[in-house]
């Protein structure tokens, strides 16, 4: 197996793919009951953490993480098709 195939790739900021990924994150936030999807930072002021784009995985899904979500101060990973 080519080790490069497991490396994430990234959507260019401001590209249609970038916008679609963040829109899919908004939908996932709402579906999971983590908010209404209008606040894509969901800042945790105590820890200074927000949603971070982590790139596209080997399956083509866009990956996001929040290292201390304000709902529970826990790490959350979301992968979306966009």
N, C-alpha and C positions, 0 to 999 in steps of 0.2 A: 504494500500500500504506500502510495506517495505521501510523505508526512505533510506536504503543503496542503493536501486536501482537507486537513483538519483545522487549518488556520482560518480564522474569521476573515470575511471581506466586509467592506464598509460602503454604505450609501454615501454619496457626496452631499454635504450639507446644502440644503436649499433645492436639491433635485426632486423630481416627481417621486422617486423611490423613497427618499428621505421623508417627504410629506406623507406618503402612504403608510410608512412604518409608524410614524407618530400618530396618525389617525387610527391605525389598528390598535396601538397601545391605548388610546383614549377609549375605544370600544371595549377592550379587555379589562380596563380599570372599572368600567361601568358593569360589565358582566360579572366580575368577581366581587362586586360590592365594595370596592375600595374607594369609591367616589363617583361623581357624576360624569367624569371624563373631561370636564372643562378646565381643570387645573392639571396640566401635564408636568409640573414640577413636584407637587405635593411635598413641599419642603418640610423637613423635620428640623425645626429651628434649634432644638437642643443638640443635635449632632451635625447640623450643617449638610444634611444629605438630601439629594433630589434624585429623580429618575435619570439614569444614564443609559445612553445607547451603547451597546457592546458589539454591534456588528451583525453580520449574517452568518448563521452556522452552516455546516456542511449539508444540511437538508434544505437550505434556502430560506429558513425562517429568520426574521429579524429578532434580535435578543436585546432585552432591557433588564436592568437591575435597579433596585432601590436598596441601599445598604441599611436603612433604618426607617421603614415606612412609618409615617406618623400615626397610623391606626394601632400599631402594636410594637413599634421600635424594632421590628425584626426585618431581616433580609428577605426580599421577594425578587424572584426571577420570573419574567414573563417572556415567552417566545410567541411571536405572531406571524401569520402568513400575510404578507403585504406585497 
